[in-house]
Amino acid sequence: MTVLVTGFTGNAGYEVAQSLKSKGIPFKCAVRNVGKATKRSGDAYDYIRLDFADPATFASALQGITQLFLMYPPGGDLQFAKFLEQAKKQGVEHITYLSVKDAQFLPFIHHFKNEKLIKKLGLPFTFVRAGYFMQNLNDFLCEEIKQHQRIYVPAGKGKTSFVDVRDLAEIVALSFQYPQLHQQKAYVITGEEALDFYQVAEKMSEVLGKPIAYANPSAKEFKQYMVGRGKDKGFINVVIGIHFPTKLGLAKGVTTDYQKLTGHKPRNIEAYLHDYRRFWE
């Protein structure tokens, strides 16, 4: 049994790799640039080149792979359907797909379409539908927090169900460790509470010992500011889209799936902030 981990250079894929490693599950890391990945993460991992925009990389990346951790990557000209067809052709026995909370009710997003495609192809699956990543705070939100002591996203006053990526990775690893128990299942993984970004800013202030504010810009203000900073317009629109359900009050639901599957409680945001505080200091 060998798992192919996509998205290794991001937060989720990296944590999935760590969880698989801790359980002794063989895996390979799919990356677009092997040299860059090696420089960043060292040679302790088995890398294989995979570019979702280049079907010529599909067959070799899937060689000898029995299970697949699959993320939908950023970028254009993605040949996602062709990749899934190749996975079926080469005998992949199980796909764990990282989706988003409420994907089944959102037909306009990629995750809705990808879940349907996986089912249509008859590939055994586990859908891990995730709440809002806590790690977004040390990822694309980090620069504003560190430089301007503010959380700058157009999320309004709505609450969202935060989840630690490390908890998601634990569920993914379980799905590969015991695939027969988790195939044809969809799990919604969140933390124990929903928070608005004013509350998050308050908690960050307490942990970091300095004031962090939530700016609550409108979508228009956010876009103008980010364009002025030279950010990619496609990325800006993605960020606005991610936070739109929160602004509408649609992202606050929490579940107990994580606790049912693991027998213990998910990490709370205070634990995450303490573990990652080096990013904002």
Disulfide bonds with the S-S distance in Angstrom:
none
